[in-house]
Amino acid sequence: MLHIINKSPLSSCALESCLRIAQGGDILLIEDAVYAAASGSALEDKIREAMGRFRVHALMPDIDARGFSERVIEGVSKVDYGGFVDLVAANENCQSWL
């Protein structure tokens, strides 16, 4: 399953809920959720721990727009829009966490 998260982890519990409830699959961080992929962020430890159960991806155009493309947590896959489409096609189900 592809879990899509678009809300900042600083203003929403969407990422926390996903990590607590979901059983595995791919997580794609888009829009303000990409802040969770920044090394040194408050959620870095949780993201690193989640990589044991999930493949974690972040949308590169959103990372670039927020100016931290050089500070993405090691192991988080940076994908472009084509990669986003590939993730949707590769997963039988998609869940957007609101």
mmCIF file of the C-alpha atoms, coordinates in Angstrom:
data_MODEL
# 
_entry.id   MODEL 
# 
loop_
_atom_site.group_PDB 
_atom_site.id 
_atom_site.type_symbol 
_atom_site.label_atom_id 
_atom_site.label_alt_id 
_atom_site.label_comp_id 
_atom_site.label_asym_id 
_atom_site.label_entity_id 
_atom_site.label_seq_id 
_atom_site.pdbx_PDB_ins_code 
_atom_site.Cartn_x 
_atom_site.Cartn_y 
_atom_site.Cartn_z 
_atom_site.occupancy 
_atom_site.B_iso_or_equiv 
_atom_site.pdbx_formal_charge 
_atom_site.auth_seq_id 
_atom_site.auth_comp_id 
_atom_site.auth_asym_id 
_atom_site.auth_atom_id 
_atom_site.pdbx_PDB_model_num 
ATOM 1  C CA . MET A 1 1  ? 0.000  0.000  0.000   1.00 0.00 ? 1  MET A CA 1 
ATOM 2  C CA . LEU A 1 2  ? 1.117  3.539  -0.748  1.00 0.00 ? 2  LEU A CA 1 
ATOM 3  C CA . HIS A 1 3  ? 0.559  5.941  2.141   1.00 0.00 ? 3  HIS A CA 1 
ATOM 4  C CA . ILE A 1 4  ? 0.507  9.568  0.951   1.00 0.00 ? 4  ILE A CA 1 
ATOM 5  C CA . ILE A 1 5  ? 1.017  12.302 3.517   1.00 0.00 ? 5  ILE A CA 1 
ATOM 6  C CA . ASN A 1 6  ? 0.829  16.003 2.656   1.00 0.00 ? 6  ASN A CA 1 
ATOM 7  C CA . LYS A 1 7  ? 0.515  17.823 6.003   1.00 0.00 ? 7  LYS A CA 1 
ATOM 8  C CA . SER A 1 8  ? 3.434  19.186 7.986   1.00 0.00 ? 8  SER A CA 1 
ATOM 9  C CA . PRO A 1 9  ? 4.337  16.923 10.905  1.00 0.00 ? 9  PRO A CA 1 
ATOM 10 C CA . LEU A 1 10 ? 4.554  20.104 12.994  1.00 0.00 ? 10 LEU A CA 1 
ATOM 11 C CA . SER A 1 11 ? 0.889  20.994 12.496  1.00 0.00 ? 11 SER A CA 1 
ATOM 12 C CA . SER A 1 12 ? -0.823 17.653 11.871  1.00 0.00 ? 12 SER A CA 1 
ATOM 13 C CA . CYS A 1 13 ? -0.771 14.164 13.322  1.00 0.00 ? 13 CYS A CA 1 
ATOM 14 C CA . ALA A 1 14 ? -1.198 12.496 9.894   1.00 0.00 ? 14 ALA A CA 1 
ATOM 15 C CA . LEU A 1 15 ? 2.348  11.113 9.771   1.00 0.00 ? 15 LEU A CA 1 
ATOM 16 C CA . GLU A 1 16 ? 2.238  9.991  13.404  1.00 0.00 ? 16 GLU A CA 1 
ATOM 17 C CA . SER A 1 17 ? -1.095 8.231  12.776  1.00 0.00 ? 17 SER A CA 1 
ATOM 18 C CA . CYS A 1 18 ? 0.245  6.514  9.678   1.00 0.00 ? 18 CYS A CA 1 
ATOM 19 C CA . LEU A 1 19 ? 3.345  5.286  11.488  1.00 0.00 ? 19 LEU A CA 1 
ATOM 20 C CA . ARG A 1 20 ? 1.264  4.031  14.412  1.00 0.00 ? 20 ARG A CA 1 
ATOM 21 C CA . ILE A 1 21 ? -1.505 2.281  12.421  1.00 0.00 ? 21 ILE A CA 1 
ATOM 22 C CA . ALA A 1 22 ? -0.150 1.201  9.036   1.00 0.00 ? 22 ALA A CA 1 
ATOM 23 C CA . GLN A 1 23 ? 1.492  -2.191 8.693   1.00 0.00 ? 23 GLN A CA 1 
ATOM 24 C CA . GLY A 1 24 ? 4.026  -1.457 5.967   1.00 0.00 ? 24 GLY A CA 1 
ATOM 25 C CA . GLY A 1 25 ? 4.425  -0.530 2.332   1.00 0.00 ? 25 GLY A CA 1 
ATOM 26 C CA . ASP A 1 26 ? 5.539  2.781  0.868   1.00 0.00 ? 26 ASP A CA 1 
ATOM 27 C CA . ILE A 1 27 ? 5.211  6.211  2.458   1.00 0.00 ? 27 ILE A CA 1 
ATOM 28 C CA . LEU A 1 28 ? 5.306  9.223  0.152   1.00 0.00 ? 28 LEU A CA 1 
ATOM 29 C CA . LEU A 1 29 ? 5.807  12.616 1.754   1.00 0.00 ? 29 LEU A CA 1 
ATOM 30 C CA . ILE A 1 30 ? 4.512  15.490 -0.371  1.00 0.00 ? 30 ILE A CA 1 
ATOM 31 C CA . GLU A 1 31 ? 3.842  19.217 0.092   1.00 0.00 ? 31 GLU A CA 1 
ATOM 32 C CA . ASP A 1 32 ? 4.625  20.293 3.698   1.00 0.00 ? 32 ASP A CA 1 
ATOM 33 C CA . ALA A 1 33 ? 5.019  16.683 4.865   1.00 0.00 ? 33 ALA A CA 1 
ATOM 34 C CA . VAL A 1 34 ? 8.487  16.683 3.276   1.00 0.00 ? 34 VAL A CA 1 
ATOM 35 C CA . TYR A 1 35 ? 9.719  18.581 6.346   1.00 0.00 ? 35 TYR A CA 1 
ATOM 36 C CA . ALA A 1 36 ? 9.728  15.196 8.108   1.00 0.00 ? 36 ALA A CA 1 
ATOM 37 C CA . ALA A 1 37 ? 12.454 14.064 5.673   1.00 0.00 ? 37 ALA A CA 1 
ATOM 38 C CA . ALA A 1 38 ? 14.900 16.785 6.731   1.00 0.00 ? 38 ALA A CA 1 
ATOM 39 C CA . SER A 1 39 ? 17.894 15.584 8.673   1.00 0.00 ? 39 SER A CA 1 
ATOM 40 C CA . GLY A 1 40 ? 17.968 17.214 12.068  1.00 0.00 ? 40 GLY A CA 1 
ATOM 41 C CA . SER A 1 41 ? 14.173 17.520 12.179  1.00 0.00 ? 41 SER A CA 1 
ATOM 42 C CA . ALA A 1 42 ? 12.165 16.625 15.268  1.00 0.00 ? 42 ALA A CA 1 
ATOM 43 C CA . LEU A 1 43 ? 10.937 13.483 13.484  1.00 0.00 ? 43 LEU A CA 1 
ATOM 44 C CA . GLU A 1 44 ? 14.254 12.199 12.149  1.00 0.00 ? 44 GLU A CA 1 
ATOM 45 C CA . ASP A 1 45 ? 14.414 9.349  14.669  1.00 0.00 ? 45 ASP A CA 1 
ATOM 46 C CA . LYS A 1 46 ? 10.839 8.294  13.875  1.00 0.00 ? 46 LYS A CA 1 
ATOM 47 C CA . ILE A 1 47 ? 11.527 8.351  10.137  1.00 0.00 ? 47 ILE A CA 1 
ATOM 48 C CA . ARG A 1 48 ? 14.684 6.266  10.604  1.00 0.00 ? 48 ARG A CA 1 
ATOM 49 C CA . GLU A 1 49 ? 12.743 3.795  12.752  1.00 0.00 ? 49 GLU A CA 1 
ATOM 50 C CA . ALA A 1 50 ? 9.920  3.686  10.184  1.00 0.00 ? 50 ALA A CA 1 
ATOM 51 C CA . MET A 1 51 ? 12.399 2.687  7.463   1.00 0.00 ? 51 MET A CA 1 
ATOM 52 C CA . GLY A 1 52 ? 12.447 -0.746 9.106   1.00 0.00 ? 52 GLY A CA 1 
ATOM 53 C CA . ARG A 1 53 ? 8.785  -1.268 8.123   1.00 0.00 ? 53 ARG A CA 1 
ATOM 54 C CA . PHE A 1 54 ? 8.285  1.110  5.194   1.00 0.00 ? 54 PHE A CA 1 
ATOM 55 C CA . ARG A 1 55 ? 10.053 2.391  2.122   1.00 0.00 ? 55 ARG A CA 1 
ATOM 56 C CA . VAL A 1 56 ? 10.038 6.158  2.654   1.00 0.00 ? 56 VAL A CA 1 
ATOM 57 C CA . HIS A 1 57 ? 9.966  8.568  -0.288  1.00 0.00 ? 57 HIS A CA 1 
ATOM 58 C CA . ALA A 1 58 ? 9.766  12.346 -0.531  1.00 0.00 ? 58 ALA A CA 1 
ATOM 59 C CA . LEU A 1 59 ? 8.719  14.435 -3.520  1.00 0.00 ? 59 LEU A CA 1 
ATOM 60 C CA . MET A 1 60 ? 11.833 16.232 -4.762  1.00 0.00 ? 60 MET A CA 1 
ATOM 61 C CA . PRO A 1 61 ? 10.094 19.322 -6.206  1.00 0.00 ? 61 PRO A CA 1 
ATOM 62 C CA . ASP A 1 62 ? 8.552  19.946 -2.770  1.00 0.00 ? 62 ASP A CA 1 
ATOM 63 C CA . ILE A 1 63 ? 11.919 19.453 -1.049  1.00 0.00 ? 63 ILE A CA 1 
ATOM 64 C CA . ASP A 1 64 ? 13.553 21.863 -3.500  1.00 0.00 ? 64 ASP A CA 1 
ATOM 65 C CA . ALA A 1 65 ? 10.786 24.438 -2.978  1.00 0.00 ? 65 ALA A CA 1 
ATOM 66 C CA . ARG A 1 66 ? 11.498 24.367 0.769   1.00 0.00 ? 66 ARG A CA 1 
ATOM 67 C CA . GLY A 1 67 ? 15.256 24.660 0.300   1.00 0.00 ? 67 GLY A CA 1 
ATOM 68 C CA . PHE A 1 68 ? 16.709 21.596 2.009   1.00 0.00 ? 68 PHE A CA 1 
ATOM 69 C CA . SER A 1 69 ? 17.606 19.259 -0.856  1.00 0.00 ? 69 SER A CA 1 
ATOM 70 C CA . GLU A 1 70 ? 21.067 18.725 0.646   1.00 0.00 ? 70 GLU A CA 1 
ATOM 71 C CA . ARG A 1 71 ? 19.663 17.780 4.073   1.00 0.00 ? 71 ARG A CA 1 
ATOM 72 C CA . VAL A 1 72 ? 17.400 14.825 3.285   1.00 0.00 ? 72 VAL A CA 1 
ATOM 73 C CA . ILE A 1 73 ? 17.706 11.901 5.704   1.00 0.00 ? 73 ILE A CA 1 
ATOM 74 C CA . GLU A 1 74 ? 19.891 9.160  4.277   1.00 0.00 ? 74 GLU A CA 1 
ATOM 75 C CA . GLY A 1 75 ? 17.710 6.312  3.061   1.00 0.00 ? 75 GLY A CA 1 
ATOM 76 C CA . VAL A 1 76 ? 14.746 8.487  2.104   1.00 0.00 ? 76 VAL A CA 1 
ATOM 77 C CA . SER A 1 77 ? 14.211 8.121  -1.630  1.00 0.00 ? 77 SER A CA 1 
ATOM 78 C CA . LYS A 1 78 ? 13.777 11.399 -3.507  1.00 0.00 ? 78 LYS A CA 1 
ATOM 79 C CA . VAL A 1 79 ? 11.244 11.033 -6.325  1.00 0.00 ? 79 VAL A CA 1 
ATOM 80 C CA . ASP A 1 80 ? 10.085 13.354 -9.077  1.00 0.00 ? 80 ASP A CA 1 
ATOM 81 C CA . TYR A 1 81 ? 6.533  13.495 -10.442 1.00 0.00 ? 81 TYR A CA 1 
ATOM 82 C CA . GLY A 1 82 ? 7.216  10.489 -12.678 1.00 0.00 ? 82 GLY A CA 1 
ATOM 83 C CA . GLY A 1 83 ? 8.376  8.594  -9.595  1.00 0.00 ? 83 GLY A CA 1 
ATOM 84 C CA . PHE A 1 84 ? 5.143  9.578  -7.844  1.00 0.00 ? 84 PHE A CA 1 
ATOM 85 C CA . VAL A 1 85 ? 3.190  8.035  -10.731 1.00 0.00 ? 85 VAL A CA 1 
ATOM 86 C CA . ASP A 1 86 ? 5.393  4.922  -10.606 1.00 0.00 ? 86 ASP A CA 1 
ATOM 87 C CA . LEU A 1 87 ? 4.671  4.505  -6.883  1.00 0.00 ? 87 LEU A CA 1 
ATOM 88 C CA . VAL A 1 88 ? 0.924  4.792  -7.479  1.00 0.00 ? 88 VAL A CA 1 
ATOM 89 C CA . ALA A 1 89 ? 1.123  2.235  -10.301 1.00 0.00 ? 89 ALA A CA 1 
ATOM 90 C CA . ALA A 1 90 ? 3.289  -0.166 -8.269  1.00 0.00 ? 90 ALA A CA 1 
ATOM 91 C CA . ASN A 1 91 ? 0.927  -0.254 -5.296  1.00 0.00 ? 91 ASN A CA 1 
ATOM 92 C CA . GLU A 1 92 ? -2.463 -1.929 -5.411  1.00 0.00 ? 92 GLU A CA 1 
ATOM 93 C CA . ASN A 1 93 ? -3.962 0.580  -2.951  1.00 0.00 ? 93 ASN A CA 1 
ATOM 94 C CA . CYS A 1 94 ? -3.269 4.201  -1.991  1.00 0.00 ? 94 CYS A CA 1 
ATOM 95 C CA . GLN A 1 95 ? -4.224 5.836  1.292   1.00 0.00 ? 95 GLN A CA 1 
ATOM 96 C CA . SER A 1 96 ? -4.082 9.602  1.749   1.00 0.00 ? 96 SER A CA 1 
ATOM 97 C CA . TRP A 1 97 ? -3.653 10.497 5.421   1.00 0.00 ? 97 TRP A CA 1 
ATOM 98 C CA . LEU A 1 98 ? -5.550 13.655 6.326   1.00 0.00 ? 98 LEU A CA 1 
# 
